[in-house]
Amino acid sequence: MNRQISIPAALAVIAGVTDVTSWLLLGGFFSAHVTGNLVVIAADVVRGTLPDLASMLAVPVFIVATVAATLVARRIGARTPATNRLLLGVQAAFLIAAAVLSFTTQASAHPTSGIAVLIGMLAVCAMAAQNAYLHLVPDRALSTAVMTGNLVAATIAVTDIARSRGKDQQAQHRWTQTWPLLAGFIGGCLVGAAGATLFGDHAAVLPALLALALFLTTLGPSAPGVAIPSQQKGTER
C-alpha cells in the first residue's frame, strides 16, 4: 500500500481510537466526529437535560483549532514537507498531552470535571489538526472521522465492479482508495473500545502512540506530504 493510501488509513485508525476512547471515558462526546455532538446536544435538549460542557465546546474548539492550523499552513506553504510534519506533529502533541493527563488524573471517574473537559478538548484539537492536514496537504479532501461518504463511495465502487464483471478500472481504483479508510476507522474503533474496557484511562495512550509513530515517519528526507489525485474532491467533509 503506497503512502497516498497508507497515511489516510493510519489517520482513520487514529480517529477511530480517539473517538471511541473519548466517548467511553469522557462522558459520551465525540472528539473526532465532532458534528455528532450536535445530535447529542439536540437529544439532551429534547429530554430536558443540560448538555455536557464538552459536547457544547467541541464544535467551536474544533473550528478555532482548524482556523489556527490553516493560517499557519498557509503562511508556511500548504503542500510543503514542513507543513506535513507540523500538522502531524501537532496532532501527536495534543494526543500525548491528553494521554499524560488521563494517566495522572483518572478523569473518567469524573467525566464532567474541568480536567476531563480539558482532555476532551485536547483530543478535539488533535482531530482538527488531522482534518486540516487532509484538506491542506493532499490534493483532495478526505474524511477519516465521518465514514458515511467513504461508505457510499465504496458501495458504489463495488456495485460498478460487479456490474462490469471486474472490467471497470475506475471503480476498482475508487474501491482501492476507500476500503482502507473504512477498515482503518472500524479497526480503530474496536481497538479503542477494547483499550477503554481493559485499561480505562490508560487507553488514552493508544492514539497518542499511533500519532507519534505516524509523525516519526515524516521525519525522513524522503517523506513528503501526501499527493492524492483530485478525482473525488469534496467527497466528504
Buried (B, 14 or more C-beta within 10 A) or exposed (E): EEBBBBBBBBBBBBBBBBBBBBBBBBBBBBBBBBEBBBEBBEEBEEEEEEBBBBBBBBBEBBEBBBEBBBEBBEEBEBBBBEBBBBBBBBBBBBBBBBBBBBBEBBBBEEBEBEBBBBBBBBBBBBBBBBBBBBBBBBBBBBBBBBBEBBBEBBEBBBEBBEEEEEEBEEBBBBBBBBBBBBBBBBBBBEBBBBBBEEBBBBBBBBBBBBBBEBBBBBEEEEBBBBEBEEEBEEBBE
